[in-house]
Amino acid sequence: MGESKSIQGVERRQPLRRFPVSLTWIFGAIALLARLSMFPYVSEDATFFLLPWMQEFRDHGALALGGEFSNYNFPYLLLMYLASLLPLEPLYAIKLASLVGDLALALSIGALVRQFRPAKLAPSAAALIALFLPTVLMNAAMWGQCDSLYTSFLVLSLRSLLRNDGRGAWLFWAVALSFKLQSVFFLPALVLVSLRNRYSVSSPAIAAALWLVLSLPPMVLGRSFASTIGVYVQQTQGNRLVFGAANVFVWFPEADPAQGRWWGILSCGLVVALVGIGYWRREDSPEQRVLLVISMVAVCPLLLPQMHDRYFFAAEVMSLLLVGARGLRVVPLLFAGNGLLVYLLYFAGNRYALPLMIASVVQCFAAFLLLRALTGGSNPWKRAPATVNP
């Protein structure tokens, strides 16, 4: 099967729900103004990490790209350096750099929905909805984080999978990984679809080469190879099993971190294997690939240890594709509500209150609905046959 051909059924002509251009501009302006109103807020991450990093660039310029002051990879630091050149307050420059990710995310969601017609959304409407998701709205503008950057490339990777473009899927994933380690949640789905459809074995190798090209430039400025490659290892260090995420570990606050870490990894591996078997046993289709990807990016942060508040970000965004799916329409609402609750708990400084445990239960229920649909016998995007009373 050629990688450049579109998978059957994805490109067929279907009427899209229209969204007026004037409303697109109006709501786009509202989304921007809402973000600008949040710019003055100073988060803990900004105080202890982002602002000191920005000061490094203000003090040392491009030479700071070779320093060891940050545990983020080169592409994001390059974006921060470019932002440091702007005549803005440091906090505003940081958040402006992150807003680039919001724009990229909106465009990528629009492109994905244009490809995946069963979502039953106009591309412009889907892009705007993504911008107004609570966690997307607050992630960059309030928190100063950049999760929309890596997620936008994961969205494009999923779009490539729907187009049967294996090489494009791997390359977009490599770019996503160069921004954030959390892109590995997407990897099991990418591997499964690649194996099942016999995509070229050179694609993962080319993706690895691209990741190295995007990651190694700090070495030119003096940073060691071990330090440059080890930024993601630094992110996995910690003496707790959970860092504010609404996953299964919030129920075991007294668990031993060393033992719990292995239990989490093993349980996640087992569930991923079962999901893979369920995907493999059913007919491959665009709908199945979408369900597989969303399931993986939702289940991995739910079961893995040392997860942070923001690690369900990709699942929250991609769940917009479930709007037109029977039995799954509630999942985007569950993800969005949970994300808002967890973010508010973070900003209130109360990470382990009872509501976070409730959020964990809700997250488990949403994952259950996804896995049931993935391994079930019917396509949730297809209309059920009408019944006629005798």
C-alpha positions as CSV (number, residue, x, y, z in Angstrom):
1,M,0.0,0.0,0.0
2,G,1.5,3.3,-1.0
3,E,2.1,5.9,1.7
4,S,1.0,8.8,-0.4
5,K,-2.6,7.5,-1.1
6,S,-5.5,8.5,1.0
7,I,-7.1,5.8,3.1
8,Q,-10.5,4.8,1.6
9,G,-13.4,6.9,2.8
10,V,-11.5,9.9,4.1
11,E,-11.5,12.0,1.0
12,R,-15.0,11.4,-0.2
13,R,-17.1,14.5,-0.7
14,Q,-19.5,15.3,2.1
15,P,-21.3,18.6,2.9
16,L,-19.6,20.4,5.8
17,R,-21.5,22.5,8.2
18,R,-20.8,26.1,7.3
19,F,-19.4,28.7,9.7
20,P,-19.7,32.4,8.6
21,V,-16.4,34.1,7.9
22,S,-17.5,37.2,9.9
23,L,-18.1,35.1,13.0
24,T,-14.6,33.4,12.6
25,W,-13.0,36.9,12.7
26,I,-15.2,38.0,15.6
27,F,-14.5,34.9,17.8
28,G,-10.9,34.9,16.8
29,A,-10.6,38.5,18.1
30,I,-12.4,37.5,21.3
31,A,-9.9,34.6,21.7
32,L,-7.0,37.0,21.3
33,L,-8.4,39.6,23.7
34,A,-9.1,36.9,26.3
35,R,-5.5,35.8,26.1
36,L,-4.1,39.3,26.4
37,S,-6.2,39.9,29.5
38,M,-4.4,37.0,31.2
39,F,-0.9,38.2,30.3
40,P,-0.2,40.0,33.6
41,Y,-0.8,36.8,35.7
42,V,2.5,35.4,37.0
43,S,2.5,31.6,37.5
44,E,4.9,29.5,39.7
45,D,6.4,28.1,36.5
46,A,7.1,31.6,35.2
47,T,8.6,32.7,38.5
48,F,11.0,29.8,39.0
49,F,11.7,28.7,35.5
50,L,10.5,30.7,32.5
51,L,11.4,34.2,33.7
52,P,15.0,33.2,34.7
53,W,15.4,31.5,31.3
54,M,14.3,34.6,29.6
55,Q,16.7,36.7,31.6
56,E,19.5,34.4,30.4
57,F,18.7,35.3,26.8
58,R,18.4,39.0,27.7
59,D,21.8,38.8,29.4
60,H,23.8,36.6,27.0
61,G,21.8,36.6,23.7
62,A,22.1,33.7,21.3
63,L,25.1,32.3,23.3
64,A,22.6,31.3,26.0
65,L,21.4,28.6,23.6
66,G,24.5,26.7,24.5
67,G,23.9,27.0,28.3
68,E,22.6,24.4,30.7
69,F,20.1,26.5,32.6
70,S,17.0,24.8,31.1
71,N,15.6,21.3,30.8
72,Y,13.6,22.2,27.6
73,N,14.8,21.2,24.2
74,F,16.3,23.5,21.5
75,P,13.3,24.4,19.4
76,Y,11.4,25.9,22.3
77,L,14.5,27.7,23.6
78,L,15.1,29.1,20.1
79,L,11.5,30.5,20.1
80,M,12.1,32.0,23.5
81,Y,15.4,33.6,22.3
82,L,13.6,35.2,19.4
83,A,10.9,36.5,21.7
84,S,13.7,37.9,23.9
85,L,14.6,40.2,21.1
86,L,11.2,41.9,21.2
87,P,10.9,45.2,23.2
88,L,8.4,43.7,25.6
89,E,8.3,42.9,29.3
90,P,9.9,39.4,29.9
91,L,6.7,37.8,31.0
92,Y,4.8,39.1,27.9
93,A,7.6,38.0,25.6
94,I,7.4,34.5,27.0
95,K,3.6,34.3,26.6
96,L,3.7,35.8,23.1
97,A,6.1,33.0,22.1
98,S,3.6,30.4,23.5
99,L,0.7,32.1,21.6
100,V,2.5,31.0,18.4
101,G,1.6,27.5,19.5
102,D,-2.0,28.4,20.0
103,L,-2.2,29.7,16.4
104,A,-0.4,26.6,15.1
105,L,-2.8,24.4,17.1
106,A,-5.9,26.2,15.6
107,L,-4.6,25.8,12.1
108,S,-3.7,22.2,12.5
109,I,-7.1,21.3,14.1
110,G,-8.8,23.0,11.1
111,A,-6.7,21.0,8.7
112,L,-7.4,17.7,10.6
113,V,-11.2,18.3,10.7
114,R,-11.1,19.1,7.0
115,Q,-9.6,15.7,6.5
116,F,-11.8,13.8,8.9
117,R,-15.3,14.6,7.8
118,P,-17.1,12.4,10.3
119,A,-16.2,15.0,13.0
120,K,-19.2,16.9,11.6
121,L,-17.6,20.3,12.3
122,A,-16.6,23.1,9.9
123,P,-12.8,23.5,10.1
124,S,-13.0,27.1,11.2
125,A,-15.5,26.2,13.9
126,A,-13.2,23.4,15.2
127,A,-10.3,25.8,15.2
128,L,-12.2,28.3,17.3
129,I,-13.5,25.7,19.7
130,A,-10.0,24.5,20.2
131,L,-8.9,28.0,21.1
132,F,-11.7,28.4,23.7
133,L,-11.1,25.0,25.4
134,P,-10.3,26.0,29.1
135,T,-6.9,24.4,29.2
136,V,-5.8,25.8,25.8
137,L,-7.1,29.2,26.8
138,M,-5.1,29.2,30.1
139,N,-2.1,27.1,29.1
140,A,-0.1,29.8,27.3
141,A,-1.8,33.1,28.2
142,M,-2.1,32.5,31.9
143,W,0.5,29.7,32.7
144,G,3.1,30.6,30.1
145,Q,3.4,27.0,29.0
146,C,3.8,25.8,25.4
147,D,1.8,22.5,25.2
148,S,0.0,23.8,22.1
149,L,3.2,23.7,20.2
150,Y,3.9,20.0,20.4
151,T,0.2,19.1,20.2
152,S,-0.2,21.0,16.9
153,F,2.4,18.7,15.4
154,L,0.8,15.6,16.9
155,V,-2.5,16.7,15.3
156,L,-0.7,17.0,11.9
157,S,0.8,13.6,12.5
158,L,-2.7,12.2,13.0
159,R,-3.8,13.9,9.8
160,S,-1.0,12.3,7.9
161,L,-2.1,8.9,9.3
162,L,-5.6,9.5,7.9
163,R,-4.0,10.3,4.5
164,N,-1.9,7.1,4.7
165,D,1.2,9.3,4.6
166,G,3.4,7.3,6.9
167,R,6.6,9.3,6.4
168,G,4.8,12.6,7.0
169,A,3.3,11.1,10.2
170,W,6.7,10.1,11.5
171,L,8.3,13.4,10.6
172,F,5.5,15.5,12.3
173,W,5.8,13.3,15.3
174,A,9.6,13.9,15.5
175,V,9.0,17.6,15.4
176,A,6.5,17.3,18.2
177,L,9.0,15.2,20.2
178,S,11.6,17.9,19.8
179,F,9.3,20.3,21.7
180,K,8.0,18.0,24.4
181,L,8.7,14.5,25.7
182,Q,4.9,14.0,26.2
183,S,4.8,13.3,22.5
184,V,5.7,9.7,23.4
185,F,2.0,9.1,24.4
186,F,1.3,9.2,20.6
187,L,4.0,6.8,19.7
188,P,2.2,3.4,20.3
189,A,-0.6,4.4,17.9
190,L,1.9,5.6,15.3
191,V,3.8,2.3,15.6
192,L,0.7,0.1,15.4
193,V,-0.7,1.9,12.3
194,S,2.7,1.8,10.7
195,L,3.2,-1.9,11.2
196,R,-0.3,-2.8,10.2
197,N,-0.1,-0.9,6.9
198,R,3.6,-1.8,6.2
199,Y,4.8,1.7,6.0
200,S,8.4,2.1,5.0
201,V,10.9,1.1,7.7
202,S,13.0,4.1,6.8
203,S,10.4,6.5,8.2
204,P,11.3,6.0,11.9
205,A,15.0,6.3,11.0
206,I,14.4,9.6,9.1
207,A,12.3,10.8,12.0
208,A,15.1,10.0,14.5
209,A,17.5,11.9,12.3
210,L,15.2,14.9,12.2
211,W,14.9,14.9,16.0
212,L,18.7,14.9,16.3
213,V,19.0,17.8,13.8
214,L,16.4,19.8,15.9
215,S,18.0,18.9,19.2
216,L,21.8,19.1,18.7
217,P,22.4,22.8,17.7
218,P,23.3,23.8,21.3
219,M,26.5,21.7,20.9
220,V,27.7,24.2,18.3
221,L,27.6,26.8,21.2
222,G,29.4,24.7,23.7
223,R,26.9,22.5,25.4
224,S,28.0,18.9,25.8
225,F,26.3,16.0,23.9
226,A,25.3,14.3,27.2
227,S,23.7,17.5,28.5
228,T,22.0,18.2,25.2
229,I,20.5,14.8,24.8
230,G,19.8,14.4,28.5
231,V,17.2,17.3,28.8
232,Y,14.3,14.7,28.8
233,V,16.0,12.6,31.4
234,Q,16.0,15.6,33.7
235,Q,12.3,16.0,33.2
236,T,11.7,12.4,34.5
237,Q,13.5,13.0,37.8
238,G,11.4,13.4,40.9
239,N,10.5,11.8,44.2
240,R,6.7,11.7,43.8
241,L,4.4,9.5,41.7
242,V,2.2,12.3,40.5
243,F,2.6,16.0,40.1
244,G,-0.9,17.3,40.0
245,A,-2.3,15.1,37.2
246,A,-5.8,13.6,37.6
247,N,-4.5,10.1,37.1
248,V,-4.7,6.8,39.1
249,F,-1.9,7.7,41.4
250,V,-3.8,10.5,43.2
251,W,-5.5,7.6,45.1
252,F,-2.2,6.4,46.5
253,P,-0.5,9.4,48.0
254,E,1.5,7.3,50.4
255,A,2.7,4.7,47.9
256,D,6.4,4.1,47.6
257,P,7.7,6.1,44.5
258,A,10.2,3.4,43.4
259,Q,7.7,0.5,43.5
260,G,4.7,2.6,42.2
261,R,6.7,3.8,39.3
262,W,7.3,0.3,38.0
263,W,3.7,-0.7,38.7
264,G,2.5,2.3,36.6
265,I,4.8,1.5,33.7
266,L,3.8,-2.2,33.7
267,S,0.1,-1.5,33.9
268,C,0.3,1.1,31.1
269,G,2.3,-1.3,28.9
270,L,-0.3,-4.0,29.5
271,V,-3.3,-1.7,28.6
272,V,-1.4,-0.4,25.5
273,A,-0.9,-4.0,24.4
274,L,-4.5,-4.9,24.9
275,V,-5.6,-1.8,23.0
276,G,-3.2,-2.7,20.2
277,I,-4.8,-6.2,20.0
278,G,-8.2,-4.7,19.9
279,Y,-7.2,-2.3,17.1
280,W,-5.5,-5.1,15.1
281,R,-8.6,-7.4,15.3
282,R,-10.9,-4.9,13.8
283,E,-11.0,-3.5,10.2
284,D,-8.6,-0.6,9.8
285,S,-10.4,2.6,9.0
286,P,-10.0,6.4,9.6
287,E,-12.4,6.1,12.5
288,Q,-10.4,3.4,14.1
289,R,-7.2,5.3,13.7
290,V,-8.7,8.4,15.3
291,L,-10.0,6.3,18.2
292,L,-6.6,4.6,18.6
293,V,-4.7,7.8,18.8
294,I,-7.1,9.5,21.2
295,S,-7.2,6.4,23.4
296,M,-3.4,6.3,23.6
297,V,-2.9,10.0,24.4
298,A,-5.6,9.6,27.1
299,V,-4.6,6.3,28.7
300,C,-0.8,6.8,28.9
301,P,-1.0,9.9,31.2
302,L,-3.8,8.2,33.1
303,L,-1.6,5.2,34.1
304,L,2.0,6.4,34.0
305,P,3.8,7.8,37.1
306,Q,5.2,11.3,37.5
307,M,2.6,13.0,35.3
308,H,2.0,16.7,35.6
309,D,-1.2,18.7,35.4
310,R,-0.9,19.5,31.7
311,Y,-0.3,16.0,30.3
312,F,-3.8,15.4,29.2
313,F,-3.6,18.4,26.9
314,A,-3.4,16.4,23.6
315,A,-6.3,14.2,24.6
316,E,-8.4,17.2,25.4
317,V,-7.8,18.8,22.0
318,M,-8.1,15.7,19.9
319,S,-11.3,14.7,21.6
320,L,-13.0,17.4,19.5
321,L,-13.1,14.8,16.7
322,L,-15.6,12.8,18.9
323,V,-18.4,15.4,18.6
324,G,-20.1,13.4,15.9
325,A,-19.6,10.0,17.4
326,R,-22.5,8.1,19.1
327,G,-21.8,7.3,22.7
328,L,-18.6,9.4,22.8
329,R,-20.0,13.0,22.6
330,V,-19.7,13.3,26.3
331,V,-15.9,12.6,26.3
332,P,-14.9,16.1,25.1
333,L,-17.0,17.6,27.8
334,L,-15.5,15.3,30.4
335,F,-12.0,16.2,29.3
336,A,-12.7,19.9,29.1
337,G,-14.4,20.0,32.5
338,N,-11.6,18.0,34.1
339,G,-8.9,20.1,32.6
340,L,-10.6,23.3,33.9
341,L,-10.9,21.8,37.4
342,V,-7.3,20.6,37.5
343,Y,-6.0,24.0,36.2
344,L,-8.0,25.9,38.8
345,L,-6.7,23.6,41.5
346,Y,-3.2,24.3,40.3
347,F,-3.7,28.1,40.3
348,A,-5.2,27.8,43.8
349,G,-2.2,25.9,45.1
350,N,-4.3,22.9,46.2
351,R,-3.3,19.9,44.1
352,Y,-4.4,17.0,46.2
353,A,-7.9,18.1,47.4
354,L,-10.8,15.7,47.1
355,P,-12.0,17.2,43.7
356,L,-8.7,16.0,42.1
357,M,-9.6,12.5,43.1
358,I,-13.0,12.9,41.6
359,A,-11.3,14.2,38.5
360,S,-9.3,11.0,38.4
361,V,-12.5,9.0,38.4
362,V,-14.0,11.1,35.6
363,Q,-10.8,10.6,33.6
364,C,-11.0,6.8,34.0
365,F,-14.6,6.8,32.9
366,A,-13.7,8.8,29.7
367,A,-10.9,6.4,29.0
368,F,-13.3,3.5,29.5
369,L,-15.7,4.9,26.9
370,L,-12.9,5.3,24.4
371,L,-11.5,1.8,24.9
372,R,-15.0,0.3,24.7
373,A,-15.6,2.1,21.4
374,L,-12.2,1.1,20.0
375,T,-12.8,-2.6,20.8
376,G,-16.6,-2.7,20.2
377,G,-18.3,-4.0,17.1
378,S,-19.8,-0.8,15.5
379,N,-18.5,2.4,14.1
380,P,-19.6,5.2,16.5
381,W,-19.6,7.8,13.6
382,K,-22.1,5.8,11.5
383,R,-25.8,6.4,12.0
384,A,-27.7,3.5,13.5
385,P,-30.2,2.0,11.1
386,A,-33.7,3.4,11.5
387,T,-36.3,1.1,13.1
388,V,-39.8,1.0,11.7
389,N,-42.7,0.0,14.0
390,P,-44.9,-2.6,12.5
